[in-house]
Amino acid sequence: MKHGKKYTDSAKTIERAKLYDVKEALDLTVGAAKAKFDETIELHVRLGVDSRHADQQVRGAVVLPNGTGKNVRVLAICKGDNVDKALEAGADYAGSDEYVQKIQSEGWMEFDVVIATPDMMGVVGRLGKVLGPRGLMPSPKAGTVTLDVAKAVTEAKAGKIEYRLDKTNIIHCPIGKASFGSDKLEENLEALMGAIVKAKPAAAKGQYLKSCVVTSTMGPGVKINTGKYGV
């Protein structure tokens, strides 16, 4: 694969085999973000588990201290008083069957997070084939199926992200924008890593954190030394 000049220049500043401390890795990553837009900084963590086994799943959600830098559009599927509570908390859209119908019949997808109350999951379940592949299906583990709609909306707007294993046992998550600077990104990274370490399954054997790489949208990856996390 051929890379552009900016990528190649940035790659020269990074030792591919070296494991960097978090702060140094983020300094290098931010410095490599040379695109004309504000690049997203992402964390990729490979775990020593097998996602094919139910007792080795790693999934959850965490509120990043400094948010994601993205304007998150929230759809709350609920009814009664919860509609007003969701809108007051900052939801972009709140309602019940009308939004389910809109998604089903019009293919409407103008949202980034879906929150639902438990009593609406029978209706939301019809959207599984649409929301599931996009990672938008509400779930109790991610805190997006809840009776406290207002709290869930507030957290989503504040920068709550969901982390989960993919089929190759890797977690991919945004931790902010290059414009945040390395200090704010470090706070976000530590919050996410703390949650992932805490979520270690009892069935996981051997080394839990196999590798950890931070990268910008258009830049090269920088490997992080995970020794301090002790797993």
Buried (B, 14 or more C-beta within 10 A) or exposed (E): EEEEEBBEEBBEEBEEEEBBEBEBBBBBBBBBBBBEEBBBBBBBBBBBBBBEEEEBBBBBBBBBBBBBBEEBBBBBBBBEEBBEBBBEBBBBBBBBEEBBEBBEEEEBBEBBBBBBBEEBBEBBEEBEEBBEEEEBBBBEEBBBBBEBBBBBBBBBBBBBBBBBBEEEBBBEBBBBBBEBBBEBBBBBBBBBBEBBBEBBBEEBEEEBBBBBBBBBBBBBBBBBBBEEBEE
